[in-house]
């Protein structure tokens, strides 16, 4: 057991601190505190020794230096079973419990438009040093690094009459080192991003070394298959947008595959400003549509491929209304994801107890950042693909330019194709997908799939291709199916042949100069 006679408290986040300090005092523990922590506890009537009094120093550099002192760290690091250590420190100098939480660097740098100087000021130095010292000496010291630990630590000391079990001290040390590791990772990542300016791939070089720190958000029943273990981890527990803000309103426990599909829907929807819907099944698009209302967007997306939509997940970038809930309830779905769900809509959806209904906070702008993908024995890292089109508008290269209606549908189809697995071909009309060919090893194969999915509805559509047409064959098939306009990156050595085939068929063509492969 570890006896606690003296505690040092230095907390940026004061949540729950008053109750914790009172429980320590009630157990006969002497309290030492720094700066604002000491002021708060004294106002609560607690007897507190300031860090300055304990160490015989004064705060320096506007508070930047207050706990970085040999007496404080000697009191934490002294081994209680080493007579020489205890003689050097003395009973009056030992510190048996350290409760510290760090400056909110992570939350600070996630705010939009935060200045670098403000971010740097939130890099905690003394707090990290205290946590690491106490965690190193966990055989003799309790290290409390988060307010959620206050209650179990206080209860352990109450039950042990001022003593805590070694197993608790060991677990607290693990959590403290995990916290400081995560903290340093955020700092290194922020400074590396600032140095590169979040530039494009052809700009500043990516960092030589990168680390990532995540924490478990939720255990899962299993991974992709029942024989695989799975858990959901979040890179930023307080991220202001996206799946990190997910709130489940009803339904069964979320699965590994649900989360993959919700991520695919979210990434697609973030590229649309008007009411939009994306239906995902097995991480593939079943339908995407925009309309004047969420109800219209869902109807358009569902009409693309009702057969595949069965058992899929529906993502929306507008709140779910009662009218939309009635539409959604007409087919079997696994998940509904939206920014909000009106109470009347939730009452309707509640009739399907297993249906997962989740809400998330929407980003105010493209979040940027980098994407990580694991390889066997390594990683691939790239800038996230948040660019839809280059600064220059698409270039008309055929004898016939697209009409206004075709232009609107071409831009919609291009946006949808960006989120379809390569090779990708999207047929669209009226701001809705009509046929989707995806994941095919040849582009002409993707064309065939898209045309087959669309059937008779292919006539009068426009088409988008995520990459260039290497041969005219795909363009010829689209013309025979009744496609009237095409948008594609261009860049093939046979562009002239493809453009010639479009001219011969009377098809209008736009070249974007940028591709959107998605593997």
C-alpha positions in Angstrom: 0.0 0.0 0.0 1.1 3.6 -0.7 0.6 6.1 2.1 -0.4 9.6 1.2 0.5 12.4 3.7 1.1 15.3 1.3 -0.4 16.2 -2.1 0.6 18.7 -4.7 -2.2 20.1 -6.8 -1.7 22.2 -10.0 -4.7 22.1 -12.3 -5.6 24.1 -15.4 -9.0 22.4 -15.5 -10.7 23.0 -12.1 -13.6 20.6 -12.8 -14.2 18.5 -9.6 -11.1 19.8 -7.9 -12.9 21.3 -4.9 -14.6 18.0 -3.9 -11.3 16.1 -4.5 -9.3 18.5 -2.4 -11.8 18.4 0.4 -11.7 14.6 0.4 -8.0 14.6 0.7 -8.1 17.1 3.5 -10.7 15.0 5.3 -8.3 12.1 5.1 -5.6 14.2 6.8 -3.6 14.9 3.7 -1.6 18.2 3.7 -2.3 20.2 0.5 0.3 22.1 -1.5 -1.0 24.0 -4.5 0.2 26.4 -7.2 -1.2 29.7 -8.5 -4.8 29.7 -9.3 -5.3 26.3 -7.8 -4.2 27.5 -4.4 -6.4 30.6 -4.7 -9.5 28.5 -5.5 -8.9 26.1 -2.6 -8.3 28.9 -0.1 -11.6 30.4 -1.1 -13.2 27.1 -0.2 -11.8 27.4 3.3 -9.1 24.7 2.9 -5.7 25.0 4.5 -3.3 25.2 1.6 0.5 25.7 1.4 1.5 27.5 -1.7 4.3 26.1 -3.9 6.3 29.3 -3.2 6.0 28.7 0.6 6.9 25.0 0.3 9.9 25.4 -2.0 11.0 28.8 -0.7 10.8 30.4 -4.1 8.7 33.0 -5.9 6.9 32.6 -9.2 9.0 33.7 -12.2 8.4 34.8 -15.8 4.7 35.5 -15.4 4.1 32.1 -14.0 6.1 30.1 -16.6 8.3 28.9 -13.8 6.7 27.9 -10.5 6.9 24.1 -10.0 10.3 23.5 -11.8 12.3 23.4 -8.5 14.7 20.7 -7.1 12.8 20.6 -3.7 9.5 19.8 -5.4 10.9 17.2 -7.8 13.1 15.7 -5.0 9.9 15.3 -2.9 8.2 13.5 -5.7 11.1 11.3 -6.9 12.5 10.2 -3.6 12.3 6.5 -3.0 10.6 5.8 0.4 12.6 2.6 0.8 16.0 4.3 0.3 17.3 5.8 3.6 19.7 8.2 1.7 16.8 9.5 -0.4 14.6 10.1 2.7 17.4 11.7 4.6 18.0 14.1 1.8 14.3 15.0 1.5 13.1 14.6 5.0 9.5 13.6 6.0 8.4 17.2 5.6 9.6 17.3 2.0 8.0 14.2 0.6 5.1 14.5 -1.8 3.0 11.4 -2.0 0.3 12.5 -4.5 0.5 14.7 -7.6 -2.7 16.0 -9.2 -2.0 17.8 -12.4 -3.9 18.5 -15.6 -2.2 20.3 -18.5 -2.8 23.5 -20.3 -5.4 22.9 -23.0 -3.1 22.8 -26.0 -5.1 20.2 -27.9 -8.4 22.2 -27.6 -6.6 25.5 -28.4 -5.1 24.4 -31.7 -8.4 22.9 -32.9 -10.1 26.3 -32.8 -10.5 28.0 -36.1 -8.0 30.8 -36.7 -5.9 30.3 -33.5 -2.7 32.4 -33.7 0.6 30.4 -33.4 1.7 32.6 -30.5 -1.4 31.7 -28.6 -0.9 28.0 -29.3 2.7 28.1 -28.1 1.6 29.7 -24.9 -0.6 26.7 -24.2 2.4 24.3 -24.2 2.7 23.1 -20.6 6.2 22.6 -19.3 6.0 22.3 -15.5 2.9 20.2 -15.5 4.4 17.6 -17.9 7.5 17.5 -15.7 5.4 16.9 -12.6 3.4 14.1 -14.2 6.4 12.3 -15.5 8.3 12.5 -12.2 5.3 11.2 -10.2 4.6 8.5 -12.8 8.2 7.3 -12.8 8.1 6.9 -9.0 4.7 5.1 -9.0 5.9 2.6 -6.5 5.7 5.4 -3.9 3.6 8.2 -5.4 0.0 8.5 -6.8 -0.2 10.5 -10.0 -3.6 11.9 -10.9 -3.7 13.3 -14.4 -7.4 13.7 -15.2 -10.5 14.9 -13.2 -12.3 11.5 -13.9 -9.7 9.9 -11.6 -10.6 12.0 -8.6 -13.5 9.9 -7.4 -11.8 6.4 -7.6 -8.6 7.8 -6.0 -10.5 9.5 -3.2 -12.5 6.3 -2.6 -9.4 4.2 -2.5 -7.8 6.5 0.1 -11.0 6.5 2.1 -11.2 2.7 2.2 -7.5 2.3 2.8 -7.5 5.0 5.5 -5.0 7.2 3.8 -3.4 4.4 1.8 -3.9 3.2 -1.8 -3.1 -0.1 -3.5 0.0 -0.5 -5.7 -2.2 -1.7 -8.6 -4.0 1.6 -8.6 -0.7 3.6 -8.6 0.6 1.5 -11.5 -2.5 2.1 -13.6 -2.5 5.8 -12.8 1.2 5.9 -14.0 0.3 4.2 -17.3 -2.5 6.8 -17.9 -0.2 9.7 -17.0 2.5 8.5 -19.5 -0.1 8.0 -22.1 -1.4 11.5 -21.6 2.1 13.1 -21.8 2.8 11.1 -24.9 -0.4 12.2 -26.5 0.3 15.8 -25.5 3.7 15.8 -27.1 2.3 14.2 -30.2 -0.2 17.0 -30.6 2.5 19.6 -30.1 4.9 18.0 -32.6 2.0 17.6 -35.1 0.9 21.2 -34.8 4.4 22.6 -35.2 5.1 20.3 -38.2 1.9 21.4 -39.8 2.6 25.0 -39.2 6.1 24.6 -40.7 4.7 23.0 -43.8 1.8 25.5 -44.0 -0.7 22.6 -44.8 0.7 23.0 -48.3 -0.1 20.7 -51.3 1.9 17.6 -52.0 4.2 19.5 -54.4 4.8 22.3 -51.8 6.8 21.9 -48.6 8.0 18.4 -47.8 6.0 16.2 -45.4 7.7 15.7 -42.0 10.5 13.3 -41.7 8.9 11.7 -38.6 5.2 11.6 -37.6 3.4 10.1 -34.7 -0.3 9.7 -34.0 -2.0 9.4 -30.6 -5.5 8.1 -30.1 -7.7 7.0 -27.3 -10.4 4.4 -27.2 -13.8 5.9 -27.7 -15.9 2.7 -27.7 -15.2 -1.0 -27.7 -17.0 -2.8 -30.5 -18.5 -6.3 -30.6 -16.0 -7.3 -33.3 -14.2 -5.9 -36.3 -15.2 -6.4 -40.0 -16.0 -10.1 -39.2 -17.0 -11.8 -35.9 -13.6 -13.5 -35.6 -11.8 -10.1 -35.5 -11.5 -7.9 -32.4 -12.4 -4.3 -32.9 -12.6 -1.0 -31.1 -13.3 2.6 -32.1 -10.5 5.1 -31.3 -10.7 8.9 -31.6 -7.7 11.1 -32.4 -9.3 14.1 -30.7 -11.9 13.5 -28.0 -13.0 17.1 -28.2 -12.7 17.6 -32.0 -15.3 20.3 -32.9 -16.8 18.3 -35.9 -17.2 14.9 -37.4 -17.5 11.4 -36.0 -15.7 12.6 -32.8 -18.8 14.5 -31.9 -21.2 11.6 -32.7 -24.2 11.2 -30.4 -26.3 8.0 -30.8 -30.0 8.8 -30.2 -31.3 5.2 -30.6 -30.7 1.8 -32.0 -28.3 -1.1 -31.6 -24.6 -0.7 -30.8 -22.6 0.8 -33.6 -20.4 -1.7 -35.5 -17.0 -1.4 -37.2 -18.6 -1.5 -40.6 -21.2 1.1 -39.6 -18.4 3.5 -38.7 -16.6 3.0 -42.0 -19.9 3.7 -43.9 -20.7 6.8 -41.8 -17.2 8.1 -42.5 -17.7 7.6 -46.3 -21.1 9.4 -46.1 -19.7 12.3 -44.1 -16.8 12.9 -46.5 -19.1 13.0 -49.4 -21.7 15.3 -47.9 -19.1 17.8 -46.8 -18.5 18.7 -50.5 -22.2 19.8 -50.9 -23.6 23.1 -49.7 -27.2 22.5 -50.7 -29.4 19.8 -49.0 -27.8 16.5 -49.9 -28.1 12.8 -49.2 -25.6 10.0 -49.6 -26.5 6.3 -49.3 -23.6 4.0 -48.5 -23.4 0.2 -48.5 -20.2 -1.8 -47.8 -18.3 1.5 -48.1 -19.6 2.1 -51.6 -22.0 4.7 -52.9 -25.6 3.5 -53.7 -26.8 7.0 -54.5 -26.1 10.7 -54.1 -28.5 13.6 -54.7 -29.0 17.3 -54.0 -32.4 18.9 -53.9 -34.3 21.9 -52.5 -35.0 19.9 -49.3 -33.6 16.9 -47.4 -36.8 15.0 -48.4 -36.1 15.5 -52.1 -32.4 14.7 -51.7 -33.2 11.4 -50.1 -35.8 10.5 -52.7 -33.3 11.2 -55.5 -30.5 9.2 -53.8 -32.7 6.3 -53.1 -34.0 6.2 -56.7 -30.5 5.6 -58.0 -30.3 2.0 -56.7 -33.1 1.0 -54.3 -31.9 -2.7 -54.3 -28.5 -1.8 -53.0 -29.8 0.8 -50.6 -31.6 -1.9 -48.6 -29.6 -2.4 -45.4 -27.4 0.6 -46.1 -26.7 3.8 -44.2 -28.2 7.1 -45.1 -26.3 10.3 -44.5 -27.8 13.8 -44.7 -26.4 17.3 -44.3 -29.7 18.7 -43.1 -31.9 17.8 -40.0 -34.3 14.9 -40.3 -37.9 16.1 -40.3 -41.1 14.1 -39.6 -41.9 13.9 -43.3 -38.4 12.6 -44.0 -38.6 10.1 -41.1 -41.7 8.7 -42.8 -39.8 8.2 -46.0 -36.8 6.7 -44.2 -39.0 4.3 -42.4 -40.3 2.7 -45.6 -37.1 0.6 -46.1 -34.7 -1.3 -43.9 -31.7 0.8 -43.0 -28.8 0.2 -40.6 -28.0 3.9 -39.8 -29.3 7.4 -40.3 -26.7 10.1 -39.8 -27.6 13.8 -39.8 -26.7 17.1 -38.1 -29.9 16.9 -36.1 -33.2 15.0 -35.8 -36.4 16.8 -34.9 -38.3 15.4 -31.9 -41.3 14.5 -34.0 -39.0 12.6 -36.5 -37.3 10.7 -33.6 -40.7 9.6 -32.4 -41.5 8.1 -35.8 -38.1 6.5 -36.1 -38.4 5.0 -32.6 -40.8 2.5 -34.0 -37.8 0.8 -35.4 -35.9 0.0 -32.2 -32.8 -1.5 -33.9 -32.3 1.4 -36.3 -29.3 3.4 -35.3 -29.9 7.2 -35.4 -26.9 9.4 -34.9 -26.2 13.1 -35.0 -22.8 14.8 -35.5 -21.5 18.4 -35.6 -20.8 19.7 -39.1 -17.6 21.4 -40.0 -17.7 25.0 -40.9 -15.1 24.6 -43.6 -12.9 21.9 -45.1 -10.8 20.6 -42.2 -7.7 19.8 -44.1 -5.0 17.6 -42.4 -3.4 14.4 -43.5 -4.7 10.9 -44.1 -3.0 7.7 -42.8 -3.4 4.3 -44.3 -1.7 1.2 -42.9 0.3 -1.1 -45.0 1.9 -4.4 -44.1 4.8 -3.2 -42.1 4.4 0.5 -42.9 2.1 3.5 -43.5 1.1 5.7 -46.4 0.5 9.4 -45.5 -1.0 12.0 -47.8 -2.8 15.4 -47.7 -6.5 14.9 -47.4 -8.3 15.4 -50.7 -10.4 18.5 -50.0 -9.8 20.1 -53.4 -12.8 19.7 -55.7 -11.6 21.7 -58.7 -8.4 23.8 -59.3 -8.6 27.6 -59.3 -9.3 27.6 -63.1 -12.8 26.5 -64.1 -13.4 23.4 -66.2 -12.4 23.8 -69.9 -14.8 23.1 -72.7 -12.9 21.2 -75.4 -15.6 20.0 -77.7 -17.4 21.8 -80.6 -20.5 21.9 -78.4 -20.2 23.5 -75.0 -22.4 22.2 -72.2 -25.8 23.9 -71.6 -26.6 25.6 -68.3 -28.5 22.5 -67.1 -25.7 20.2 -68.2 -23.2 22.4 -66.4 -25.1 22.1 -63.1 -25.3 18.3 -63.5 -21.7 18.0 -64.6 -20.5 19.8 -61.4 -22.8 17.6 -59.3 -21.6 14.4 -61.0 -18.0 15.4 -60.6 -18.5 16.0 -56.9 -20.2 12.7 -56.5 -17.5 10.8 -58.5 -14.8 12.2 -56.2 -16.2 9.9 -53.5 -16.7 6.8 -55.6 -14.1 4.0 -55.6 -11.8 4.0 -58.7 -12.2 3.4 -61.5 -15.3 5.6 -61.1 -18.0 6.6 -63.6 -21.1 8.5 -62.4 -24.2 9.1 -64.5 -26.4 11.9 -63.2 -29.5 13.9 -64.1 -31.4 16.5 -62.1 -28.7 16.7 -59.4 -29.0 13.0 -58.6 -27.0 10.0 -59.5 -28.7 7.6 -61.9 -26.0 4.9 -62.4 -22.7 4.4 -60.6 -19.8 2.2 -61.8 -17.1 1.8 -59.2 -14.1 -0.2 -58.1 -13.5 -1.7 -61.6 -10.0 -2.6 -62.8 -10.7 -0.9 -66.2 -12.5 2.4 -67.0 -14.5 0.9 -69.7 -15.7 -1.7 -67.2 -16.8 1.0 -64.9 -18.7 2.6 -67.8 -20.5 -0.7 -68.5 -21.5 -1.1 -64.8 -22.8 2.5 -64.6 -24.9 2.1 -67.8 -26.2 -1.3 -66.6 -27.2 0.2 -63.3 -29.0 3.2 -65.0 -30.8 1.1 -67.6 -33.2 3.2 -69.6 -32.6 6.2 -67.3 -29.1 6.6 -68.8 -30.6 8.5 -71.8 -30.2 12.3 -71.3 -27.8 12.0 -68.4 -24.3 13.5 -68.0 -21.3 11.5 -66.9 -18.3 12.1 -64.7 -15.1 10.1 -64.7 -12.6 10.3 -61.8 -9.7 9.7 -64.2 -9.0 10.3 -67.9 -10.3 8.0 -70.6 -7.3 6.1 -71.9 -9.2 5.1 -75.1 -12.4 6.3 -76.8 -14.2 3.1 -76.1 -15.7 4.2 -72.9 -16.9 7.5 -74.4 -18.4 5.6 -77.3 -20.4 3.4 -74.9 -21.7 6.5 -73.0 -22.8 8.1 -76.3 -24.7 4.9 -77.3 -26.5 5.0 -73.9 -27.7 8.5 -74.5 -25.2 10.5 -72.3 -25.2 14.2 -73.5 -22.2 15.6 -71.7 -19.0 14.4 -69.9 -16.6 15.8 -67.3 -13.2 14.2 -66.9 -9.6 15.2 -65.9 -8.0 14.8 -69.3 -4.3 14.2 -69.6 -4.3 11.0 -71.7 -2.1 10.7 -74.7 -5.3 9.9 -76.6 -7.3 13.0 -75.4 -7.6 14.1 -79.0 -9.2 10.8 -80.0 -11.6 10.9 -77.1 -12.6 14.5 -77.8 -13.0 13.5 -81.5 -15.4 10.7 -80.5 -17.3 13.1 -78.3 -17.6 15.6 -81.2 -18.8 12.8 -83.5 -21.5 11.9 -81.1 -22.5 15.5 -80.3 -21.4 15.2 -76.7 -20.2 18.2 -74.8 -17.0 17.7 -72.8 -15.3 19.5 -69.9 -11.8 18.8 -68.8 -10.9 19.7 -65.1 -7.1 19.2 -65.1 -7.4 17.4 -61.7 -8.3 13.8 -60.9 -9.8 12.2 -57.8 -8.7 8.6 -57.6 -10.0 6.8 -54.5 -8.7 3.4 -53.6 
